[in-house]
């Protein structure tokens, strides 16, 4: 008779029973020795695409100066998805954001620091547009289909 069987017949507390069951499973089906390290690595790389896009943006802006330009072009990529944004000033003083993506965008949403979400007009071949946005900080989220899977790509925050 095993320790689990003897406890299940009325001998022992719940804690002792759970400890015996844990010991049985650790002997019969032990977790891989490197499970903890693999889980830490998996969690650490979960947000790598966003960090890479931010690093790419920062390195491309080195030496840039702020000017009174009425147009701005930004490019973001994580190696699998590339997003190009063209920001221009509208007649009303707002901003128009035109975007292109490879692979083609299925849906796009822009969130600004004013708390308002804007849904893009999505066209063919990866094109999308936000016709009127307020000046300020923004983030763009796009949904693309890649290798048969839906995938989300989020830009770092940028100024519109």
Buried (B, 14 or more C-beta within 10 A) or exposed (E): EEBEEEBBEEEBEEEEBEBBBEEEEEEEEEEEEEEEEEEEEEEEEEEEBBEBBBEBBEEEEEEEEEEEEEEBEBBBBBEEBBBBBBBBBEEEEBBBBBBBBBBBBBBBBBBBEEEEEBEBEBEEEBBBBBEEBBBEEBBBBBBBEEEEEEBEBBBBBBEB
